[in-house]
């Protein structure tokens, strides 16, 4: 899809789909440096609200389809005009054409979902027609729209403004919203101050899924404080392992095995009759215990200082005895 290239005032552009695009300040800053150095190279994609119009009038406002970051960069530089490519089609066809050009422009999943919502709800395009025109199947459109259905508007705003990554929105906020919408609202308010990274938010959610209800109530209000406590405990355990050495690790492992045995013994009354698989597992564990006992007994009786081979190796070669040599003679 191609059209004539025009030099248009920025105030003539209608930013109708700004709510469906991510801001990403880092990408805008990169465009600012590029345009300041080389000028605007890639034109904006626009379409007229009325496709029957053949030329841009003084009062006509063109709808910006693609190039929202470039507009932000031009305004950052104080520019009031932009190079645009005007597509001779209606708005729905223009949005579908941009979505279909995935080879030249990669969209985040949430951007695709927001544009599809504009198509289906704002421009009256059916999901089946949108999938066909984008060269996708119907399940792709359905998955994108379901992603929006599971995200609150506050999360979408945070993604658009760059305060929340698309990965965090899809992998943390969406499943959390399905389970507890109230916790999502509180977490997003806390995220505005804590500003957790994507890795930190993933780590937070991993602990959230394994925590008790009372702990979760504190986690959503103070996510940064919770992660600091988790990291401090991890550092403390690492220091204890370093201090105790391999002996301490072996002792701790044996105490954990002892606790597991006690837990299994408490459950035996509920397992009658005992299954053959349980007896097999017990036999194998018993064999490992006997082998462990023999190894501990053998190593406890072993004294490396009395090992002749180790003693010889520790002494080293040493000085060799003097060989038979003729007596020294005077040198002429």
PAZAPA-4460 file (N, C-alpha, C; in steps of 0.05 Angstrom, whole numbers, plus 32768, in hexadecimal, padded with zeros to 4 digits):
% residues 332
    n_x    n_y    n_z   ca_x   ca_y   ca_z    c_x    c_y    c_z   seq   type   mol
   8011   7FE8   8000   8000   8000   8000   8012   8019   8000     1      X     A
   800E   802A   7FEC   801F   8042   7FE9   800D   805A   7FE4     2      X     A
   8018   8071   7FE7   800A   808A   7FE2   801D   80A1   7FDF     3      X     A
   8013   80B8   7FD8   8025   80D0   7FD4   8031   80D9   7FEE     4      X     A
   8049   80E4   7FEC   8057   80EF   8003   8053   810D   8004     5      X     A
   804D   8116   801C   8046   8132   8020   8055   813D   8037     6      X     A
   8058   8158   8037   8064   8166   804E   804C   8174   805D     7      X     A
   8046   816B   8075   802D   8172   8082   8034   817E   809D     8      X     A
   8024   8192   80A5   8026   819D   80C0   801D   8188   80D5     9      X     A
   802B   8187   80EB   8025   8173   80FF   8009   8179   810B    10      X     A
   8001   8191   810C   7FE7   8197   8118   7FCF   818D   8107    11      X     A
   7FD5   8185   80EE   7FC0   817A   80DE   7FBC   815C   80E3    12      X     A
   7FCD   8150   80F2   7FCB   8133   80F7   7FB9   812D   810F    13      X     A
   7FA7   811B   810B   7F95   8112   8120   7FA1   80F8   812C    14      X     A
   7FA8   80F9   8145   7FB5   80E2   8152   7FA0   80D0   815E    15      X     A
   7F8F   80C5   814D   7F78   80B5   8156   7F81   809B   8164    16      X     A
   7F97   808F   815B   7F9F   8075   8165   7FB7   8077   8179    17      X     A
   7FBA   808F   8185   7FCF   8092   8199   7FCC   8080   81B0    18      X     A
   7FB3   807A   81B8   7FAE   8068   81CF   7FB4   804B   81C9    19      X     A
   7FB9   8045   81B0   7FC0   8029   81A8   7FDE   8025   81A3    20      X     A
   7FEE   8039   81AA   800A   8037   81A4   801A   803B   81BE    21      X     A
   8031   802E   81C0   8043   8031   81D7   8055   8049   81D2    22      X     A
   805B   8057   81E8   806B   806F   81E6   8089   8068   81E4    23      X     A
   8093   8058   81F8   80AF   804F   81F8   80C2   8067   81F6    24      X     A
   80C7   8075   820C   80D9   808C   820B   80F4   8087   81FF    25      X     A
   8100   8070   8204   811A   806A   81F9   811A   806A   81DA    26      X     A
   8105   805E   81CF   8103   805E   81B1   80FF   807A   81A6    27      X     A
   80EF   808A   81B4   80EB   80A6   81AB   8105   80B6   81AD    28      X     A
   8115   80B2   81C2   812E   80C0   81C5   8141   80B7   81AE    29      X     A
   8141   809E   81A7   8152   8095   8191   814A   80A2   8177    30      X     A
   812F   80A5   8172   8126   80B2   815A   812D   80D0   815A    31      X     A
   812C   80DC   8171   8134   80F8   8173   8151   80FC   8169    32      X     A
   8163   80EB   8172   817E   80EE   8169   8181   80E8   814C    33      X     A
   8172   80D5   8142   8174   80CE   8125   8169   80E4   8113    34      X     A
   8152   80F0   811B   8146   8105   810A   8157   811E   810C    35      X     A
   8162   8123   8123   8173   813B   8126   818C   8139   8115    36      X     A
   8196   8120   8112   81AF   811C   8103   81AA   811A   80E5    37      X     A
   8195   810A   80DD   8191   8104   80C0   8177   810E   80B5    38      X     A
   8166   811A   80C6   814C   8122   80BD   8138   810B   80BD    39      X     A
   811F   8111   80B7   810B   80FC   80B6   810E   80EC   809D    40      X     A
   8113   80D2   80A0   8117   80C1   8088   80FE   80B1   8082    41      X     A
   80F1   80A5   8096   80DA   8094   8092   80C1   80A6   8096    42      X     A
   80AF   80A7   8082   8097   80B8   8085   8083   80AC   8098    43      X     A
   8072   80BD   80A2   805B   80B4   80B2   8046   80A9   809F    44      X     A
   8036   8096   80A9   8020   808B   8099   8006   8098   80A3    45      X     A
   7FF8   80A5   8090   7FDF   80B3   8097   7FCA   80AA   8083    46      X     A
   7FB1   80AF   808B   7F9A   80AA   807A   7F85   80BE   8081    47      X     A
   7F76   80C6   806E   7F61   80DA   8072   7F48   80CD   807F    48      X     A
   7F3B   80DB   8090   7F22   80D1   809C   7F0E   80CB   8086    49      X     A
   7F0E   80DB   8071   7EFD   80D7   805A   7F0F   80D0   8042    50      X     A
   7F10   80B6   803A   7F23   80AE   8025   7F1D   80BA   800A    51      X     A
   7F06   80C7   8006   7EFF   80D2   7FEC   7F0E   80EC   7FE6    52      X     A
   7F19   80F8   7FFC   7F27   8111   7FF8   7F42   810D   7FE9    53      X     A
   7F47   811C   7FD5   7F5F   8118   7FC5   7F77   8128   7FCE    54      X     A
   7F73   813F   7FDC   7F8A   814F   7FE4   7F84   815A   8000    55      X     A
   7F99   8162   800C   7F98   816C   8028   7F8F   8189   8028    56      X     A
   7F78   818E   8034   7F6E   81A9   8037   7F79   81B6   8050    57      X     A
   7F72   81D0   8052   7F7B   81DF   8069   7F6F   81D5   8083    58      X     A
   7F56   81CC   8082   7F48   81C3   809A   7F47   81A5   809D    59      X     A
   7F52   8196   808A   7F50   8179   808C   7F65   816F   809F    60      X     A
   7F5D   815C   80B0   7F6F   814F   80C3   7F74   8132   80BB    61      X     A
   7F8C   812C   80B5   7F93   8111   80AE   7F97   8100   80C7    62      X     A
   7F8F   80E7   80C6   7F92   80D5   80DD   7FAD   80C7   80DB    63      X     A
   7FBC   80C9   80F0   7FD6   80BC   80F1   7FD2   809E   80F7    64      X     A
   7FDC   808D   80E4   7FDA   8070   80E7   7FF3   8065   80F4    65      X     A
   800A   806C   80EA   8023   8061   80F4   8038   8078   80F5    66      X     A
   8048   8079   810B   805C   808D   810D   8059   809F   8126    67      X     A
   804C   8094   813B   8047   80A4   8153   8061   80AB   8162    68      X     A
   8074   8099   8161   808E   809F   816E   809D   80B5   815E    69      X     A
   809B   80B4   8144   80A8   80C9   8133   809B   80E4   8138    70      X     A
   8081   80E5   813C   8074   80FE   8143   807E   8109   815D    71      X     A
   8080   80F7   8171   808A   8100   818B   80A7   810A   8189    72      X     A
   80B7   80FD   8178   80D3   8106   8174   80D4   8121   8166    73      X     A
   80C3   8125   8152   80C2   813E   8144   80BA   8155   8156    74      X     A
   80A6   8150   8167   809D   8164   817A   80B3   816A   818E    75      X     A
   80C2   8155   8197   80D8   8159   81A9   80ED   816C   819D    76      X     A
   80F1   816A   8183   8104   817B   8175   80F9   8196   816E    77      X     A
   80DF   819B   8173   80D3   81B5   816D   80CB   81B7   8150    78      X     A
   80C9   81A1   8141   80C1   81A2   8125   80A2   81A4   8123    79      X     A
   8098   81B2   810F   807B   81B5   810C   8071   81A9   80F2    80      X     A
   8083   819D   80E2   807B   8190   80C9   8088   8174   80C8    81      X     A
   807B   8162   80B9   8084   8147   80B7   807F   813C   809B    82      X     A
   8090   8129   8093   808C   811B   807A   8079   8104   807E    83      X     A
   8063   8103   806E   804E   80EF   8072   804A   80E1   8057    84      X     A
   8040   80C8   8059   8037   80B9   8042   801A   80B4   8046    85      X     A
   800A   80BF   8034   7FED   80BE   8036   7FE2   80A6   8027    86      X     A
   7FD7   8093   8035   7FCB   807C   8028   7FAF   8082   801E    87      X     A
   7FA9   807A   8005   7F8E   8080   7FFA   7F7A   806A   8001    88      X     A
   7F73   8068   801B   7F61   8053   8024   7F53   805D   803D    89      X     A
   7F3F   804D   8046   7F32   8055   805F   7F43   804E   8077    90      X     A
   7F3A   8056   808F   7F4A   8052   80A7   7F4E   8035   80AE    91      X     A
   7F39   8025   80AB   7F3A   8008   80B2   7F4F   7FFA   80A0    92      X     A
   7F4E   8000   8086   7F61   7FF3   8074   7F7E   7FFC   807A    93      X     A
   7F81   8015   8082   7F9C   801F   8088   7FA7   8012   80A1    94      X     A
   7F97   800F   80B6   7FA0   8001   80CE   7FA6   7FE4   80C8    95      X     A
   7F96   7FD7   80B8   7F9B   7FBB   80B1   7FB5   7FB9   80A1    96      X     A
   7FBA   7FCD   808F   7FD2   7FCC   8080   7FEB   7FCF   8091    97      X     A
   7FEA   7FE0   80A6   8000   7FE3   80B8   8005   7FCA   80C8    98      X     A
   7FEF   7FBD   80D1   7FF2   7FA4   80E0   7FFD   7F8E   80CF    99      X     A
   7FF7   7F8E   80B5   8001   7F79   80A4   801E   7F7C   809D   100      X     A
   802A   7F94   80A1   8046   7F99   8099   8058   7F93   80B1   101      X     A
   8056   7F7A   80BB   8066   7F73   80D2   8084   7F6F   80CB   102      X     A
   808A   7F6C   80B1   80A7   7F69   80AA   80B6   7F83   80AF   103      X     A
   80A9   7F9A   80A9   80B7   7FB3   80AC   80B2   7FC1   80C6   104      X     A
   809E   7FB9   80D5   8098   7FC6   80EE   808E   7FB1   8102   105      X     A
   809D   7FAD   8117   8095   7F99   812B   8084   7FA7   8141   106      X     A
   806D   7F9B   8147   805C   7FA6   815B   805D   7F94   8174   107      X     A
   805B   7FA1   818B   8057   7F91   81A3   803B   7F85   81A3   108      X     A
   8038   7F6F   81B2   801F   7F61   81B2   8008   7F73   81BC   109      X     A
   800E   7F84   81CF   7FF9   7F96   81D9   7FF2   7FAC   81C4   110      X     A
   8006   7FB5   81B5   8000   7FC8   81A0   7FEE   7FBB   818B   111      X     A
   7FF4   7FA2   8183   7FE3   7F95   8170   7FC6   7F92   817B   112      X     A
   7FC5   7F8B   8195   7FAA   7F88   81A2   7F9B   7FA2   81A2   113      X     A
   7FA8   7FB8   81A8   7F9B   7FD2   81A9   7F91   7FDB   818E   114      X     A
   7FA2   7FD6   8179   7F99   7FDD   815E   7F82   7FCC   8155   115      X     A
   7F83   7FB2   815C   7F6C   7FA0   8155   7F53   7FA9   8163   116      X     A
   7F55   7FB3   817C   7F3D   7FBC   818A   7F32   7FD5   817C   117      X     A
   7F44   7FE7   8172   7F3B   7FFE   8163   7F2C   7FF5   814A   118      X     A
   7F37   7FE0   813D   7F2A   7FD7   8124   7F0F   7FCB   812A   119      X     A
   7F0D   7FB9   813D   7EF4   7FAA   8142   7EDF   7FBB   8150   120      X     A
   7EE7   7FCC   8163   7ED4   7FDC   8172   7ED0   7FF8   8166   121      X     A
   7EE5   8004   815D   7EE3   8020   8154   7EDC   8022   8136   122      X     A
   7EE6   8010   8126   7EE2   8012   8109   7ED0   7FFC   80FE   123      X     A
   7EC5   7FEB   810F   7EB1   7FD7   8106   7EBB   7FC1   80F5   124      X     A
   7ED5   7FB9   80F7   7EE0   7FA3   80E7   7EDC   7F89   80F8   125      X     A
   7ED2   7F74   80EC   7ECF   7F5B   80FB   7EEA   7F4E   8101   126      X     A
   7EEA   7F3D   8115   7F03   7F2F   811B   7F0D   7F1D   8104   127      X     A
   7EFA   7F10   80F7   7F01   7EFF   80E1   7F0D   7F0F   80CA   128      X     A
   7F01   7F26   80C4   7F0C   7F37   80AE   7F27   7F42   80B6   129      X     A
   7F2A   7F4A   80CF   7F44   7F54   80D8   7F5A   7F3F   80D5   130      X     A
   7F54   7F26   80DD   7F67   7F11   80DA   7F6E   7F0C   80BD   131      X     A
   7F5A   7F0C   80AC   7F5F   7F07   808F   7F70   7F1D   8083   132      X     A
   7F6A   7F36   808A   7F79   7F4D   807E   7F95   7F50   8089   133      X     A
   7F9A   7F45   80A1   7FB5   7F46   80AD   7FC4   7F2C   80A6   134      X     A
   7FB9   7F1A   8096   7FC6   7F01   808F   7FCB   7EF1   80A8   135      X     A
   7FB9   7EF0   80BB   7FBB   7EE0   80D3   7FA2   7ECF   80D5   136      X     A
   7FA3   7EBD   80E9   7F8B   7EAD   80EF   7F7A   7EBA   8104   137      X     A
   7F62   7EAF   8107   7F4F   7EBB   811B   7F59   7EB9   8138   138      X     A
   7F68   7EA4   813E   7F71   7EA0   8159   7F85   7EB6   8161   139      X     A
   7F95   7EC1   814E   7FA7   7ED6   8154   7F98   7EEF   815D   140      X     A
   7F83   7EF6   814E   7F73   7F0E   8156   7F66   7F09   8171   141      X     A
   7F5C   7EF1   8175   7F4E   7EEB   818F   7F61   7EEC   81A6   142      X     A
   7F7A   7EE2   81A3   7F8D   7EE3   81B9   7F95   7F00   81C0   143      X     A
   7F98   7F10   81AB   7F9F   7F2C   81B0   7F89   7F3A   81BF   144      X     A
   7F70   7F36   81B7   7F5A   7F44   81C5   7F56   7F39   81E1   145      X     A
   7F5B   7F1F   81E5   7F59   7F14   8200   7F6E   7F20   8213   146      X     A
   7F86   7F26   8207   7F9A   7F33   8217   7F90   7F4E   8222   147      X     A
   7F82   7F5D   8212   7F78   7F77   821C   7F61   7F72   8230   148      X     A
   7F51   7F5E   822C   7F3B   7F59   823E   7F45   7F52   825A   149      X     A
   7F5D   7F47   825D   7F67   7F3F   8277   7F77   7F55   8284   150      X     A
   7F7C   7F6C   8276   7F8D   7F81   8281   7F7B   7F99   8288   151      X     A
   7F7E   7FA4   82A0   7F6F   7FBD   82A7   7F7A   7FD5   8297   152      X     A
   7F6B   7FEA   8295   7F73   8001   8287   7F8C   800E   8293   153      X     A
   7F8E   800C   82AE   7FA6   8017   82BB   7FBF   8009   82B1   154      X     A
   7FBE   7FEF   82AD   7FD5   7FE0   82A3   7FDC   7FE8   8286   155      X     A
   7FC7   7FEC   8276   7FCC   7FF4   825A   7FD9   8010   8259   156      X     A
   7FCF   8022   826A   7FDB   803C   826B   7FF9   803B   8274   157      X     A
   7FFE   802A   8288   801A   8027   8291   802C   801C   827B   158      X     A
   8021   8009   826A   8031   7FFE   8254   8036   8014   823F   159      X     A
   8021   8023   8238   8024   8038   8224   8038   804D   822D   160      X     A
   8039   8054   8246   804B   8068   8250   8067   805E   8256   161      X     A
   806B   8044   8253   8086   8039   8257   808C   8032   8274   162      X     A
   8078   8034   8286   807D   802D   82A2   807A   800F   82A7   163      X     A
   8070   8000   8294   806C   7FE3   8296   8072   7FD7   827B   164      X     A
   8083   7FC2   827C   808A   7FB4   8263   8073   7FA3   8259   165      X     A
   8073   7F9D   823F   805E   7F8C   8234   8060   7F70   823F   166      X     A
   8079   7F66   8245   807C   7F4C   8251   806F   7F4B   826C   167      X     A
   8074   7F5F   827D   8068   7F60   8297   804A   7F61   8296   168      X     A
   8040   7F70   8283   8023   7F72   8280   8016   7F57   8279   169      X     A
   8023   7F49   8267   8018   7F2F   825E   801D   7F19   8271   170      X     A
   8035   7F18   827E   803C   7F01   828F   8037   7F05   82AC   171      X     A
   8034   7F1E   82B5   802F   7F23   82D2   8014   7F30   82D7   172      X     A
   800F   7F46   82CA   7FF6   7F55   82D0   7FDD   7F46   82C6   173      X     A
   7FDF   7F3B   82AE   7FC7   7F2D   82A3   7FBF   7F15   82B5   174      X     A
   7FD1   7F02   82BB   7FC8   7EEC   82CD   7FC0   7EF5   82E9   175      X     A
   7FCD   7F0A   82F3   7FC6   7F14   830D   7FAB   7F21   830D   176      X     A
   7FA4   7F2F   82F7   7F8A   7F3C   82F4   7F73   7F27   82F4   177      X     A
   7F78   7F10   82E7   7F64   7EFB   82E6   7F5F   7EEF   8302   178      X     A
   7F74   7EEF   8313   7F72   7EE3   832D   7F68   7EF7   8342   179      X     A
   7F73   7F10   8341   7F6D   7F23   8356   7F70   7F3F   834A   180      X     A
   7F5A   7F4B   8341   7F5B   7F65   8334   7F63   7F7B   8348   181      X     A
   7F5B   7F78   8361   7F63   7F8C   8375   7F81   7F8D   837A   182      X     A
   7F8E   7F76   8379   7FAB   7F76   837D   7FB9   7F83   8365   183      X     A
   7FAD   7F81   834D   7FB9   7F8E   8336   7FB9   7FAC   8339   184      X     A
   7FA2   7FB7   8342   7FA1   7FD4   8345   7FB5   7FDE   835A   185      X     A
   7FB7   7FD0   8370   7FCA   7FD8   8385   7FE7   7FD5   837B   186      X     A
   7FED   7FBF   836C   8008   7FBB   8362   8010   7FD1   834E   187      X     A
   7FFD   7FD9   833D   8003   7FEE   8329   8008   8008   8337   188      X     A
   7FF9   800E   834C   7FFF   8027   835B   801A   8025   8369   189      X     A
   8021   800E   8374   803B   800B   8380   8052   800C   836B   190      X     A
   804C   8000   8353   8060   8000   833E   8067   801C   8334   191      X     A
   8054   802F   8337   805A   804A   832F   8070   8057   8340   192      X     A
   8073   804D   8359   8088   8058   836A   80A0   8045   836A   193      X     A
   809B   802B   836B   80B1   8018   836E   80C1   8015   8353   194      X     A
   80B3   8017   833C   80BF   8014   8322   80D0   7FFB   8320   195      X     A
   80C4   7FE4   8324   80D2   7FCA   8322   80D8   7FC5   8305   196      X     A
   80EF   7FBA   82FF   80F6   7FB1   82E4   80E6   7F99   82DD   197      X     A
   80E8   7F91   82C3   80D9   7F79   82BA   80E3   7F60   82C9   198      X     A
   80FD   7F5E   82CC   8108   7F47   82DB   80FF   7F47   82F8   199      X     A
   80FF   7F5E   8305   80F6   7F60   8321   80D9   7F5A   8324   200      X     A
   80C9   7F63   8311   80AC   7F5E   8312   80A6   7F40   830E   201      X     A
   80B5   7F33   82FC   80B3   7F16   82F9   80BB   7F07   8312   202      X     A
   80D0   7F10   831F   80D9   7F03   8338   80C4   7F07   834E   203      X     A
   80B8   7F1F   834F   80A3   7F25   8362   808B   7F12   835E   204      X     A
   8082   7F0F   8345   806B   7EFF   8340   8070   7EE1   8346   205      X     A
   8089   7ED8   8341   8090   7EBD   8348   808C   7EB8   8366   206      X     A
   8094   7ECA   8377   8090   7EC8   8394   8073   7ECB   839B   207      X     A
   8065   7EDC   838D   8049   7EE1   8393   8038   7EC8   8390   208      X     A
   803E   7EB8   837B   802F   7EA0   8376   8033   7E8B   838C   209      X     A
   8049   7E8C   839B   804F   7E78   83AF   804A   7E83   83CC   210      X     A
   8041   7E9B   83CE   803F   7EA8   83E9   8022   7EA4   83F4   211      X     A
   8020   7EA7   840E   8006   7EA5   841C   7FF7   7EBF   8417   212      X     A
   7FDD   7EBD   841E   7FCB   7ED4   8419   7FD4   7EED   8428   213      X     A
   7FDB   7EEA   8441   7FE4   7F01   8450   7FFD   7F0E   8446   214      X     A
   800F   7EFE   843C   8028   7F09   8431   8022   7F17   8417   215      X     A
   8010   7F0D   8407   8009   7F1A   83EE   7FFE   7F36   83F2   216      X     A
   7FEF   7F3A   8407   7FE4   7F54   840C   7FFA   7F69   8410   217      X     A
   800F   7F61   841D   8026   7F73   8421   8037   7F76   8407   218      X     A
   8038   7F60   83F8   8049   7F61   83E0   803E   7F75   83CB   219      X     A
   8024   7F77   83C7   801A   7F88   83B2   801D   7FA6   83BA   220      X     A
   801E   7FAC   83D4   8021   7FC8   83DC   803E   7FD0   83DE   221      X     A
   8050   7FBD   83E3   806D   7FC4   83E6   807E   7FB0   83D6   222      X     A
   807C   7FB0   83BB   808B   7F9C   83AC   80A9   7FA0   83AD   223      X     A
   80B2   7FB9   83AD   80CF   7FBE   83AF   80DA   7FB4   83CA   224      X     A
   80CC   7FBA   83E0   80D5   7FB2   83FA   80D6   7F93   83FC   225      X     A
   80C2   7F86   83F1   80C2   7F69   83F1   80DA   7F5D   83E3   226      X     A
   80E0   7F67   83CB   80F6   7F5D   83BC   8111   7F62   83CA   227      X     A
   8113   7F79   83D8   812B   7F7E   83E7   812F   7F6A   83FD   228      X     A
   8118   7F63   840B   811A   7F4E   8420   8122   7F33   8415   229      X     A
   8117   7F2C   83FD   811D   7F13   83F1   813B   7F12   83E9   230      X     A
   8145   7F27   83DE   8161   7F28   83D6   8174   7F27   83EF   231      X     A
   816C   7F34   8404   817C   7F33   841D   817D   7F17   8428   232      X     A
   8166   7F09   8428   8166   7EED   8432   8177   7EDB   8420   233      X     A
   8176   7EE0   8406   8187   7ED0   83F4   81A5   7ED5   83F9   234      X     A
   81AC   7EEE   83FD   81C8   7EF4   8404   81D0   7EE8   841E   235      X     A
   81BE   7EE8   8432   81C5   7EDD   844C   81C9   7EBE   8449   236      X     A
   81B8   7EB1   843A   81BC   7E94   8436   81D6   7E8E   8427   237      X     A
   81DC   7E9F   8414   81F5   7E9B   8405   820D   7E9E   8418   238      X     A
   820B   7EB2   842A   8221   7EB6   843D   8224   7E9E   8450   239      X     A
   820C   7E93   8459   820D   7E7C   846B   8219   7E64   845D   240      X     A
   8212   7E60   8443   821E   7E49   8435   823C   7E4C   8432   241      X     A
   8244   7E65   842D   8261   7E6A   842A   826F   7E66   8445   242      X     A
   8262   7E6D   845B   826E   7E6A   8475   826F   7E4D   847E   243      X     A
   8259   7E3E   8479   8258   7E22   8483   8267   7E0F   8471   244      X     A
   826B   7E17   8457   827A   7E06   8445   826A   7DED   843D   245      X     A
   8277   7DDA   842F   8269   7DC2   8426   825F   7DB1   843D   246      X     A
   826C   7DB2   8455   8263   7DA2   846B   8247   7DAC   8474   247      X     A
   8244   7DC6   8476   822A   7DD1   847E   8214   7DCA   846A   248      X     A
   821B   7DCB   8450   8206   7DC4   843C   81FD   7DA7   843F   249      X     A
   8210   7D95   8443   8209   7D79   8446   81F8   7D75   845F   250      X     A
   81FF   7D82   8475   81EF   7D80   848D   81D2   7D8A   8489   251      X     A
   81D0   7DA1   847C   81B5   7DAC   8477   81A5   7D99   8465   252      X     A
   81B2   7D8D   8450   81A3   7D7B   843F   819A   7D63   844E   253      X     A
   81AA   7D58   8460   81A2   7D41   8470   818B   7D48   8482   254      X     A
   818B   7D60   848E   8174   7D68   849F   815B   7D6B   848F   255      X     A
   815D   7D75   8476   8145   7D77   8465   813B   7D5B   845E   256      X     A
   814D   7D49   8458   8144   7D2D   8453   8136   7D21   846B   257      X     A
   8140   7D27   8482   8133   7D1D   849B   8117   7D29   849E   258      X     A
   8113   7D42   8497   80F9   7D4E   8498   80E6   7D41   8484   259      X     A
   80F0   7D3B   846C   80DF   7D2E   8458   80D6   7D13   8461   260      X     A
   80E8   7D04   846E   80E1   7CE9   8478   80CB   7CEB   848D   261      X     A
   80CD   7CFF   849F   80B9   7D02   84B3   809E   7D09   84A7   262      X     A
   809E   7D1A   8491   8085   7D21   8484   8078   7D09   8477   263      X     A
   8089   7CF8   846A   807E   7CE0   845D   8072   7CCD   8472   264      X     A
   807F   7CCA   8489   8075   7CB8   849E   805A   7CC1   84A9   265      X     A
   8055   7CDB   84AA   803B   7CE5   84B3   8025   7CE0   849F   266      X     A
   802C   7CDD   8486   8018   7CD9   8471   8012   7CBB   846C   267      X     A
   8022   7CA9   8478   801E   7C8D   8472   8003   7C82   8479   268      X     A
   7FF6   7C8D   848F   7FDC   7C83   8497   7FC7   7C88   8482   269      X     A
   7FCB   7C9C   8471   7FB7   7CA2   845C   7FBD   7C93   8442   270      X     A
   7FD2   7C83   8441   7FDA   7C76   8429   7FD4   7C58   8429   271      X     A
   7FC7   7C4E   843D   7FC1   7C31   843F   7FAC   7C2A   842A   272      X     A
   7FB0   7C14   841C   7FC8   7C03   841D   7FDF   7C10   840E   273      X     A
   7FF8   7C09   8416   8010   7C14   840B   8013   7C0A   83EE   274      X     A
   8019   7C1C   83DC   801C   7C15   83C0   8038   7C08   83BB   275      X     A
   803A   7BF9   83A5   8053   7BED   839E   8068   7C02   8396   276      X     A
   805F   7C18   838A   8071   7C2E   8382   807F   7C3A   839B   277      X     A
   806F   7C3D   83B1   807A   7C49   83C9   808F   7C36   83D5   278      X     A
   808A   7C1C   83D5   809D   7C09   83DF   80B7   7C09   83CE   279      X     A
   80B4   7C0B   83B4   80CB   7C0D   83A3   80DC   7C26   83A9   280      X     A
   80CE   7C3C   83AC   80DD   7C55   83B2   80EB   7C53   83CD   281      X     A
   80DE   7C45   83E1   80EA   7C42   83FB   8103   7C30   83F9   282      X     A
   8101   7C1B   83E9   8118   7C09   83E6   8130   7C18   83DA   283      X     A
   812B   7C28   83C6   8141   7C37   83B9   814C   7C4C   83CD   284      X     A
   813B   7C59   83DC   8145   7C6D   83EF   8155   7C5F   8405   285      X     A
   814C   7C47   840D   815B   7C38   8422   8177   7C31   8418   286      X     A
   8179   7C28   83FF   8193   7C22   83F4   81A5   7C3A   83F3   287      X     A
   819A   7C51   83EC   81AA   7C6A   83EB   81B3   7C72   8407   288      X     A
   81A2   7C6D   841B   81A9   7C74   8437   81C0   7C62   8440   289      X     A
   81BE   7C48   843A   81D3   7C36   8443   81EE   7C3D   8435   290      X     A
   81EC   7C45   841C   8205   7C4D   840E   8210   7C67   841A   291      X     A
   81FE   7C79   8421   8207   7C92   842E   8214   7C8D   8449   292      X     A
   8208   7C7B   8458   8213   7C74   8473   822F   7C67   8470   293      X     A
   8232   7C56   845D   824C   7C49   8459   8261   7C5E   8451   294      X     A
   8259   7C70   843F   826C   7C85   8436   8274   7C97   844D   295      X     A
   8261   7C9F   845E   8268   7CB1   8474   827A   7CA2   8488   296      X     A
   8275   7C88   848D   8286   7C79   849F   82A2   7C76   8494   297      X     A
   82A4   7C71   847A   82BE   7C6D   846E   82CF   7C87   846E   298      X     A
   82C1   7C9D   8467   82D0   7CB7   8467   82D6   7CC1   8483   299      X     A
   82C6   7CBA   8497   82CC   7CC3   84B2   82E4   7CB4   84BE   300      X     A
   82E9   7C9B   84B5   8300   7C8B   84BE   8319   7C91   84AE   301      X     A
   8316   7C9F   8498   832D   7CA5   8486   833D   7CBC   8490   302      X     A
   8356   7CB9   8494   8368   7CCE   849D   837C   7CD4   8487   303      X     A
   8379   7CEB   8479   838B   7CF0   8462   83A8   7CF3   846A   304      X     A
   83AD   7CFB   8484   83C9   7CFD   848D   83D8   7CE3   848E   305      X     A
   83C8   7CCD   8491   83D4   7CB2   8493   83D4   7CA3   8479   306      X     A
   83CB   7CB0   8464   83CB   7CA3   8449   83E7   7CA5   843D   307      X     A
   83F4   7C8E   8439   8410   7C8F   842F   8412   7C9C   8414   308      X     A
   83FE   7C97   8402   83FF   7CA3   83E8   83FD   7CC1   83E9   309      X     A
   83EA   7CCB   83FA   83E6   7CE8   83FC   83FF   7CF5   8409   310      X     A
   840B   7CE7   841D   8422   7CF2   842A   8439   7CF4   8417   311      X     A
   843C   7CE0   8406   8452   7CE0   83F2   844E   7CF7   83DE   312      X     A
   8434   7CFB   83D6   842F   7D10   83C3   8433   7D2B   83D0   313      X     A
   842C   7D2E   83EA   842F   7D48   83F7   844D   7D4F   83FC   314      X     A
   845D   7D3B   83FF   847A   7D40   8404   8488   7D4A   83EB   315      X     A
   847F   7D41   83D4   848B   7D49   83BB   84A5   7D3A   83B5   316      X     A
   84B2   7D42   83A0   84CA   7D33   8398   84E1   7D38   83AB   317      X     A
   84E5   7D52   83B3   84FB   7D58   83C6   8516   7D57   83B8   318      X     A
   852C   7D5E   83C6   8546   7D5D   83B9   8550   7D41   83B4   319      X     A
   855D   7D3C   839E   8567   7D21   8397   8582   7D1D   83A5   320      X     A
   8588   7D04   83AD   85A3   7CFF   83BA   85B9   7D03   83A6   321      X     A
   85D1   7D0A   83B0   85E8   7D0F   839F   85F2   7CF5   8393   322      X     A
   85F8   7CF6   8379   8602   7CDE   836B   8621   7CDD   836F   323      X     A
   862B   7CC5   8369   8649   7CC1   836B   8656   7CD2   8355   324      X     A
   8668   7CE3   835D   8675   7CF5   834A   8693   7CF6   8351   325      X     A
   86A4   7CFA   833D   86C1   7CFC   8343   86C7   7D15   8353   326      X     A
   86DC   7D14   8363   86E3   7D2B   8374   86EB   7D43   8363   327      X     A
   86E7   7D5A   836E   86ED   7D72   835F   870B   7D75   835B   328      X     A
   8713   7D7D   8344   872F   7D81   833E   8735   7D9E   8339   329      X     A
   874E   7DA5   833D   8756   7DC0   8338   8754   7DC6   831A   330      X     A
   874C   7DDE   8315   8749   7DE6   82F9   8762   7DF5   82F1   331      X     A
   876D   7DEC   82DA   8786   7DF9   82D1   8781   7E16   82CA   332      X     A
***
